[in-house]
Amino acid sequence: MDFFSGISAEWFVALGSILLINLILSGDNAVIIALASKNLQLDQRNKAIFWGSAGAVVLRIVLTFVAAYMLDIPYLQFFGGLALLYIAITLISKNDDDVTCNEASCLREAIKIILFADLIMSLDNVLALAAISQTVPSGKYALITIGLATSIPLVVFGAQMLMKLMDRFPIIIYIGAGVLGYAAAEMIISDRAVGQWLQGYDLFLEVGLTLLVIAIGYFKRKSSSGQKNLA
């Protein structure tokens, strides 16, 4: 069957829905890329944004095809949420002065963080994309691929804008980490095995984990700066 066969008015409606979802969901990805790249030199930042964004889209395309199966695995989203919490705290805790690797190593580390974090965050997001693709009689693979590929400009622009804001207003770093803490809470709540035990505690968990990431990151950055001043 041809990759683009069966393109119809329904297909374009579905594509519009995927683009809208990507617009909404690109925020988390932009935050991860901005936080992971904020300590890099300008040219290294651009490389991290490009390769991180491109790799993230490829991951989403692959995950979309297996989303329904993956989301049925008990505790997957729960442990994914815990991993995202760890990543958020690690990223917010890093001061500019903490960077000791050379440029190439720092770039590789930033890209690895971006890809791993996006892999985690995509577990629940791709289910919606997979569901939309089922509404068209044919051409679903072209729909998914084109729809997700168009998210690259959104993520790139969002990450670049966030990094500029972080350079001027460091408080944005804490807000971004808080967004990731909230995303981690949403993943934990959505887990099919754990979520049933958390019913009624959604707001408490969302607010609690958001504030926890910000607080731990703040005190770790404060402690790191204090130790350098004493040295």
C-alpha positions as CSV (number, residue, x, y, z in Angstrom):
1,M,0.0,0.0,0.0
2,D,1.3,3.4,-0.9
3,F,2.5,5.6,2.0
4,F,0.2,8.5,0.9
5,S,-2.7,6.5,-0.4
6,G,-6.2,7.4,0.8
7,I,-5.5,11.1,1.5
8,S,-9.0,12.7,2.0
9,A,-10.7,15.5,3.8
10,E,-10.9,13.3,6.9
11,W,-7.2,12.8,6.7
12,F,-6.6,16.6,6.8
13,V,-9.0,17.0,9.7
14,A,-7.1,14.3,11.6
15,L,-3.8,16.0,10.7
16,G,-5.1,19.3,12.1
17,S,-6.0,17.5,15.3
18,I,-2.5,16.1,15.6
19,L,-0.9,19.5,15.0
20,L,-3.1,21.0,17.7
21,I,-2.1,18.3,20.2
22,N,1.6,18.7,19.3
23,L,1.3,22.5,19.9
24,I,-0.1,21.8,23.4
25,L,2.4,19.0,24.2
26,S,5.5,20.7,22.9
27,G,5.9,22.7,26.1
28,D,7.3,19.9,28.1
29,N,9.8,19.0,25.5
30,A,10.9,22.6,25.1
31,V,11.5,22.8,28.9
32,I,13.6,19.6,28.9
33,I,15.7,20.8,26.0
34,A,16.2,24.3,27.5
35,L,17.2,22.9,31.0
36,A,19.5,20.3,29.5
37,S,21.2,22.8,27.2
38,K,21.4,26.0,29.4
39,N,25.0,25.5,30.4
40,L,26.3,24.9,26.9
41,Q,28.0,27.4,24.7
42,L,25.8,29.0,22.0
43,D,26.9,26.8,19.1
44,Q,26.7,23.7,21.3
45,R,23.2,24.8,22.3
46,N,22.0,24.9,18.7
47,K,23.4,21.4,18.1
48,A,21.8,20.0,21.2
49,I,18.4,21.6,20.2
50,F,18.6,20.2,16.7
51,W,19.7,16.7,17.5
52,G,17.6,16.5,20.6
53,S,14.4,17.7,18.8
54,A,15.0,15.4,15.8
55,G,15.6,12.4,18.0
56,A,12.6,13.2,20.1
57,V,10.3,13.2,17.1
58,V,11.7,9.9,15.8
59,L,11.1,8.4,19.3
60,R,7.5,9.7,19.2
61,I,6.9,8.2,15.8
62,V,8.1,4.8,16.9
63,L,6.2,4.9,20.3
64,T,3.0,6.0,18.6
65,F,2.9,2.7,16.7
66,V,3.2,0.7,20.0
67,A,1.6,3.1,22.4
68,A,-1.5,1.1,23.2
69,Y,0.6,-1.9,24.2
70,M,3.1,0.0,26.2
71,L,0.5,1.9,28.2
72,D,-1.0,-1.4,29.3
73,I,2.2,-2.4,31.1
74,P,1.6,-2.0,34.9
75,Y,3.8,0.4,36.7
76,L,5.5,1.7,33.5
77,Q,4.2,5.2,33.9
78,F,4.7,5.1,37.6
79,F,8.4,4.4,37.3
80,G,8.6,6.7,34.3
81,G,7.2,9.5,36.5
82,L,9.8,8.8,39.2
83,A,12.6,8.9,36.6
84,L,11.3,12.2,35.3
85,L,11.3,13.6,38.9
86,Y,15.0,12.6,39.1
87,I,15.8,14.2,35.8
88,A,14.0,17.5,36.8
89,I,15.8,17.7,40.1
90,T,19.2,16.9,38.5
91,L,18.8,19.6,35.8
92,I,17.6,22.3,38.1
93,S,20.4,21.6,40.6
94,K,23.2,22.2,38.1
95,N,24.9,25.6,38.3
96,D,26.8,27.0,35.4
97,D,30.0,26.5,37.5
98,D,29.3,22.8,37.9
99,V,30.1,22.0,34.3
100,T,33.5,20.3,34.1
101,C,33.2,18.2,30.9
102,N,34.6,19.3,27.6
103,E,32.3,20.7,24.9
104,A,31.8,17.4,23.1
105,S,31.1,15.5,26.3
106,C,28.6,18.1,27.5
107,L,26.9,18.1,24.2
108,R,26.5,14.3,24.3
109,E,25.3,14.4,27.8
110,A,22.6,17.0,27.0
111,I,21.4,15.1,24.0
112,K,21.1,11.9,26.0
113,I,19.1,13.6,28.8
114,I,16.8,15.2,26.2
115,L,16.1,11.8,24.4
116,F,15.7,9.8,27.6
117,A,13.3,12.4,29.2
118,D,11.3,12.6,26.0
119,L,11.0,8.9,25.8
120,I,9.5,8.9,29.3
121,M,7.1,11.9,28.7
122,S,5.9,10.4,25.4
123,L,4.5,7.3,26.9
124,D,1.0,8.8,27.6
125,N,1.1,11.6,24.9
126,V,1.4,9.3,21.9
127,L,-1.7,7.4,22.8
128,A,-3.8,10.4,21.7
129,L,-1.9,10.5,18.4
130,A,-2.4,6.8,17.8
131,A,-6.1,7.1,18.5
132,I,-6.5,10.0,16.1
133,S,-4.7,8.1,13.4
134,Q,-7.3,5.3,13.7
135,T,-10.1,7.7,12.6
136,V,-8.9,7.7,9.0
137,P,-9.5,4.7,6.7
138,S,-6.1,4.8,5.1
139,G,-2.9,6.9,5.0
140,K,-2.5,6.6,8.8
141,Y,1.3,6.1,8.7
142,A,1.8,9.2,6.6
143,L,-0.5,11.1,9.0
144,I,1.5,10.1,12.1
145,T,4.9,10.8,10.4
146,I,4.0,14.1,8.9
147,G,2.1,15.2,12.0
148,L,4.9,14.5,14.4
149,A,7.7,15.8,12.1
150,T,6.0,19.2,12.1
151,S,6.5,19.4,15.8
152,I,10.2,20.0,15.3
153,P,9.8,23.7,14.6
154,L,7.5,24.1,17.6
155,V,10.0,22.4,20.0
156,V,13.1,24.2,18.5
157,F,11.4,27.6,18.7
158,G,10.1,26.9,22.3
159,A,13.5,25.7,23.5
160,Q,15.4,28.7,22.1
161,M,12.9,31.1,23.5
162,L,13.1,29.5,27.0
163,M,16.9,29.5,27.1
164,K,17.0,33.2,26.3
165,L,14.5,33.8,29.1
166,M,16.5,31.6,31.5
167,D,19.6,33.6,30.7
168,R,17.8,36.9,31.6
169,F,15.5,35.6,34.3
170,P,16.9,32.7,36.2
171,I,13.6,32.2,38.0
172,I,12.3,30.6,34.7
173,I,14.6,27.6,35.5
174,Y,12.5,26.9,38.6
175,I,9.2,27.3,36.8
176,G,10.4,24.9,34.1
177,A,11.5,22.3,36.7
178,G,8.1,22.7,38.3
179,V,6.4,22.0,35.0
180,L,8.4,18.7,34.8
181,G,7.4,17.9,38.4
182,Y,3.8,18.4,37.4
183,A,4.2,16.2,34.4
184,A,5.8,13.5,36.6
185,A,2.7,13.6,38.9
186,E,0.4,13.3,35.9
187,M,2.3,10.2,34.7
188,I,2.1,8.5,38.2
189,I,-1.6,9.3,38.5
190,S,-2.2,7.8,35.0
191,D,-0.5,4.5,35.7
192,R,-3.1,1.7,35.4
193,A,-1.7,-0.1,38.5
194,V,-1.0,2.8,40.8
195,G,-3.5,5.3,39.7
196,Q,-6.5,3.5,41.2
197,W,-4.9,3.9,44.7
198,L,-4.4,7.7,44.2
199,Q,-8.0,8.7,43.3
200,G,-8.9,11.8,45.3
201,Y,-5.3,12.7,45.8
202,D,-4.6,14.1,42.3
203,L,-4.3,17.7,43.3
204,F,-2.2,17.0,46.4
205,L,0.2,14.9,44.3
206,E,0.4,17.4,41.4
207,V,1.0,20.4,43.7
208,G,3.3,18.4,46.1
209,L,5.6,17.1,43.4
210,T,5.8,20.4,41.6
211,L,6.8,22.2,44.9
212,L,9.1,19.3,45.8
213,V,11.2,19.6,42.7
214,I,11.5,23.4,43.0
215,A,12.4,23.2,46.7
216,I,15.1,20.5,46.3
217,G,16.5,22.2,43.2
218,Y,16.7,25.5,45.0
219,F,18.4,24.2,48.1
220,K,20.9,22.1,46.1
221,R,21.8,25.1,44.0
222,K,22.1,27.3,47.1
223,S,24.3,24.7,48.8
224,S,26.5,24.3,45.7
225,S,27.0,28.0,45.5
226,G,27.8,28.3,49.2
227,Q,30.4,25.6,49.0
228,K,32.1,27.4,46.1
229,N,32.1,30.7,47.9
230,L,33.8,29.1,50.9
231,A,36.4,27.4,48.8
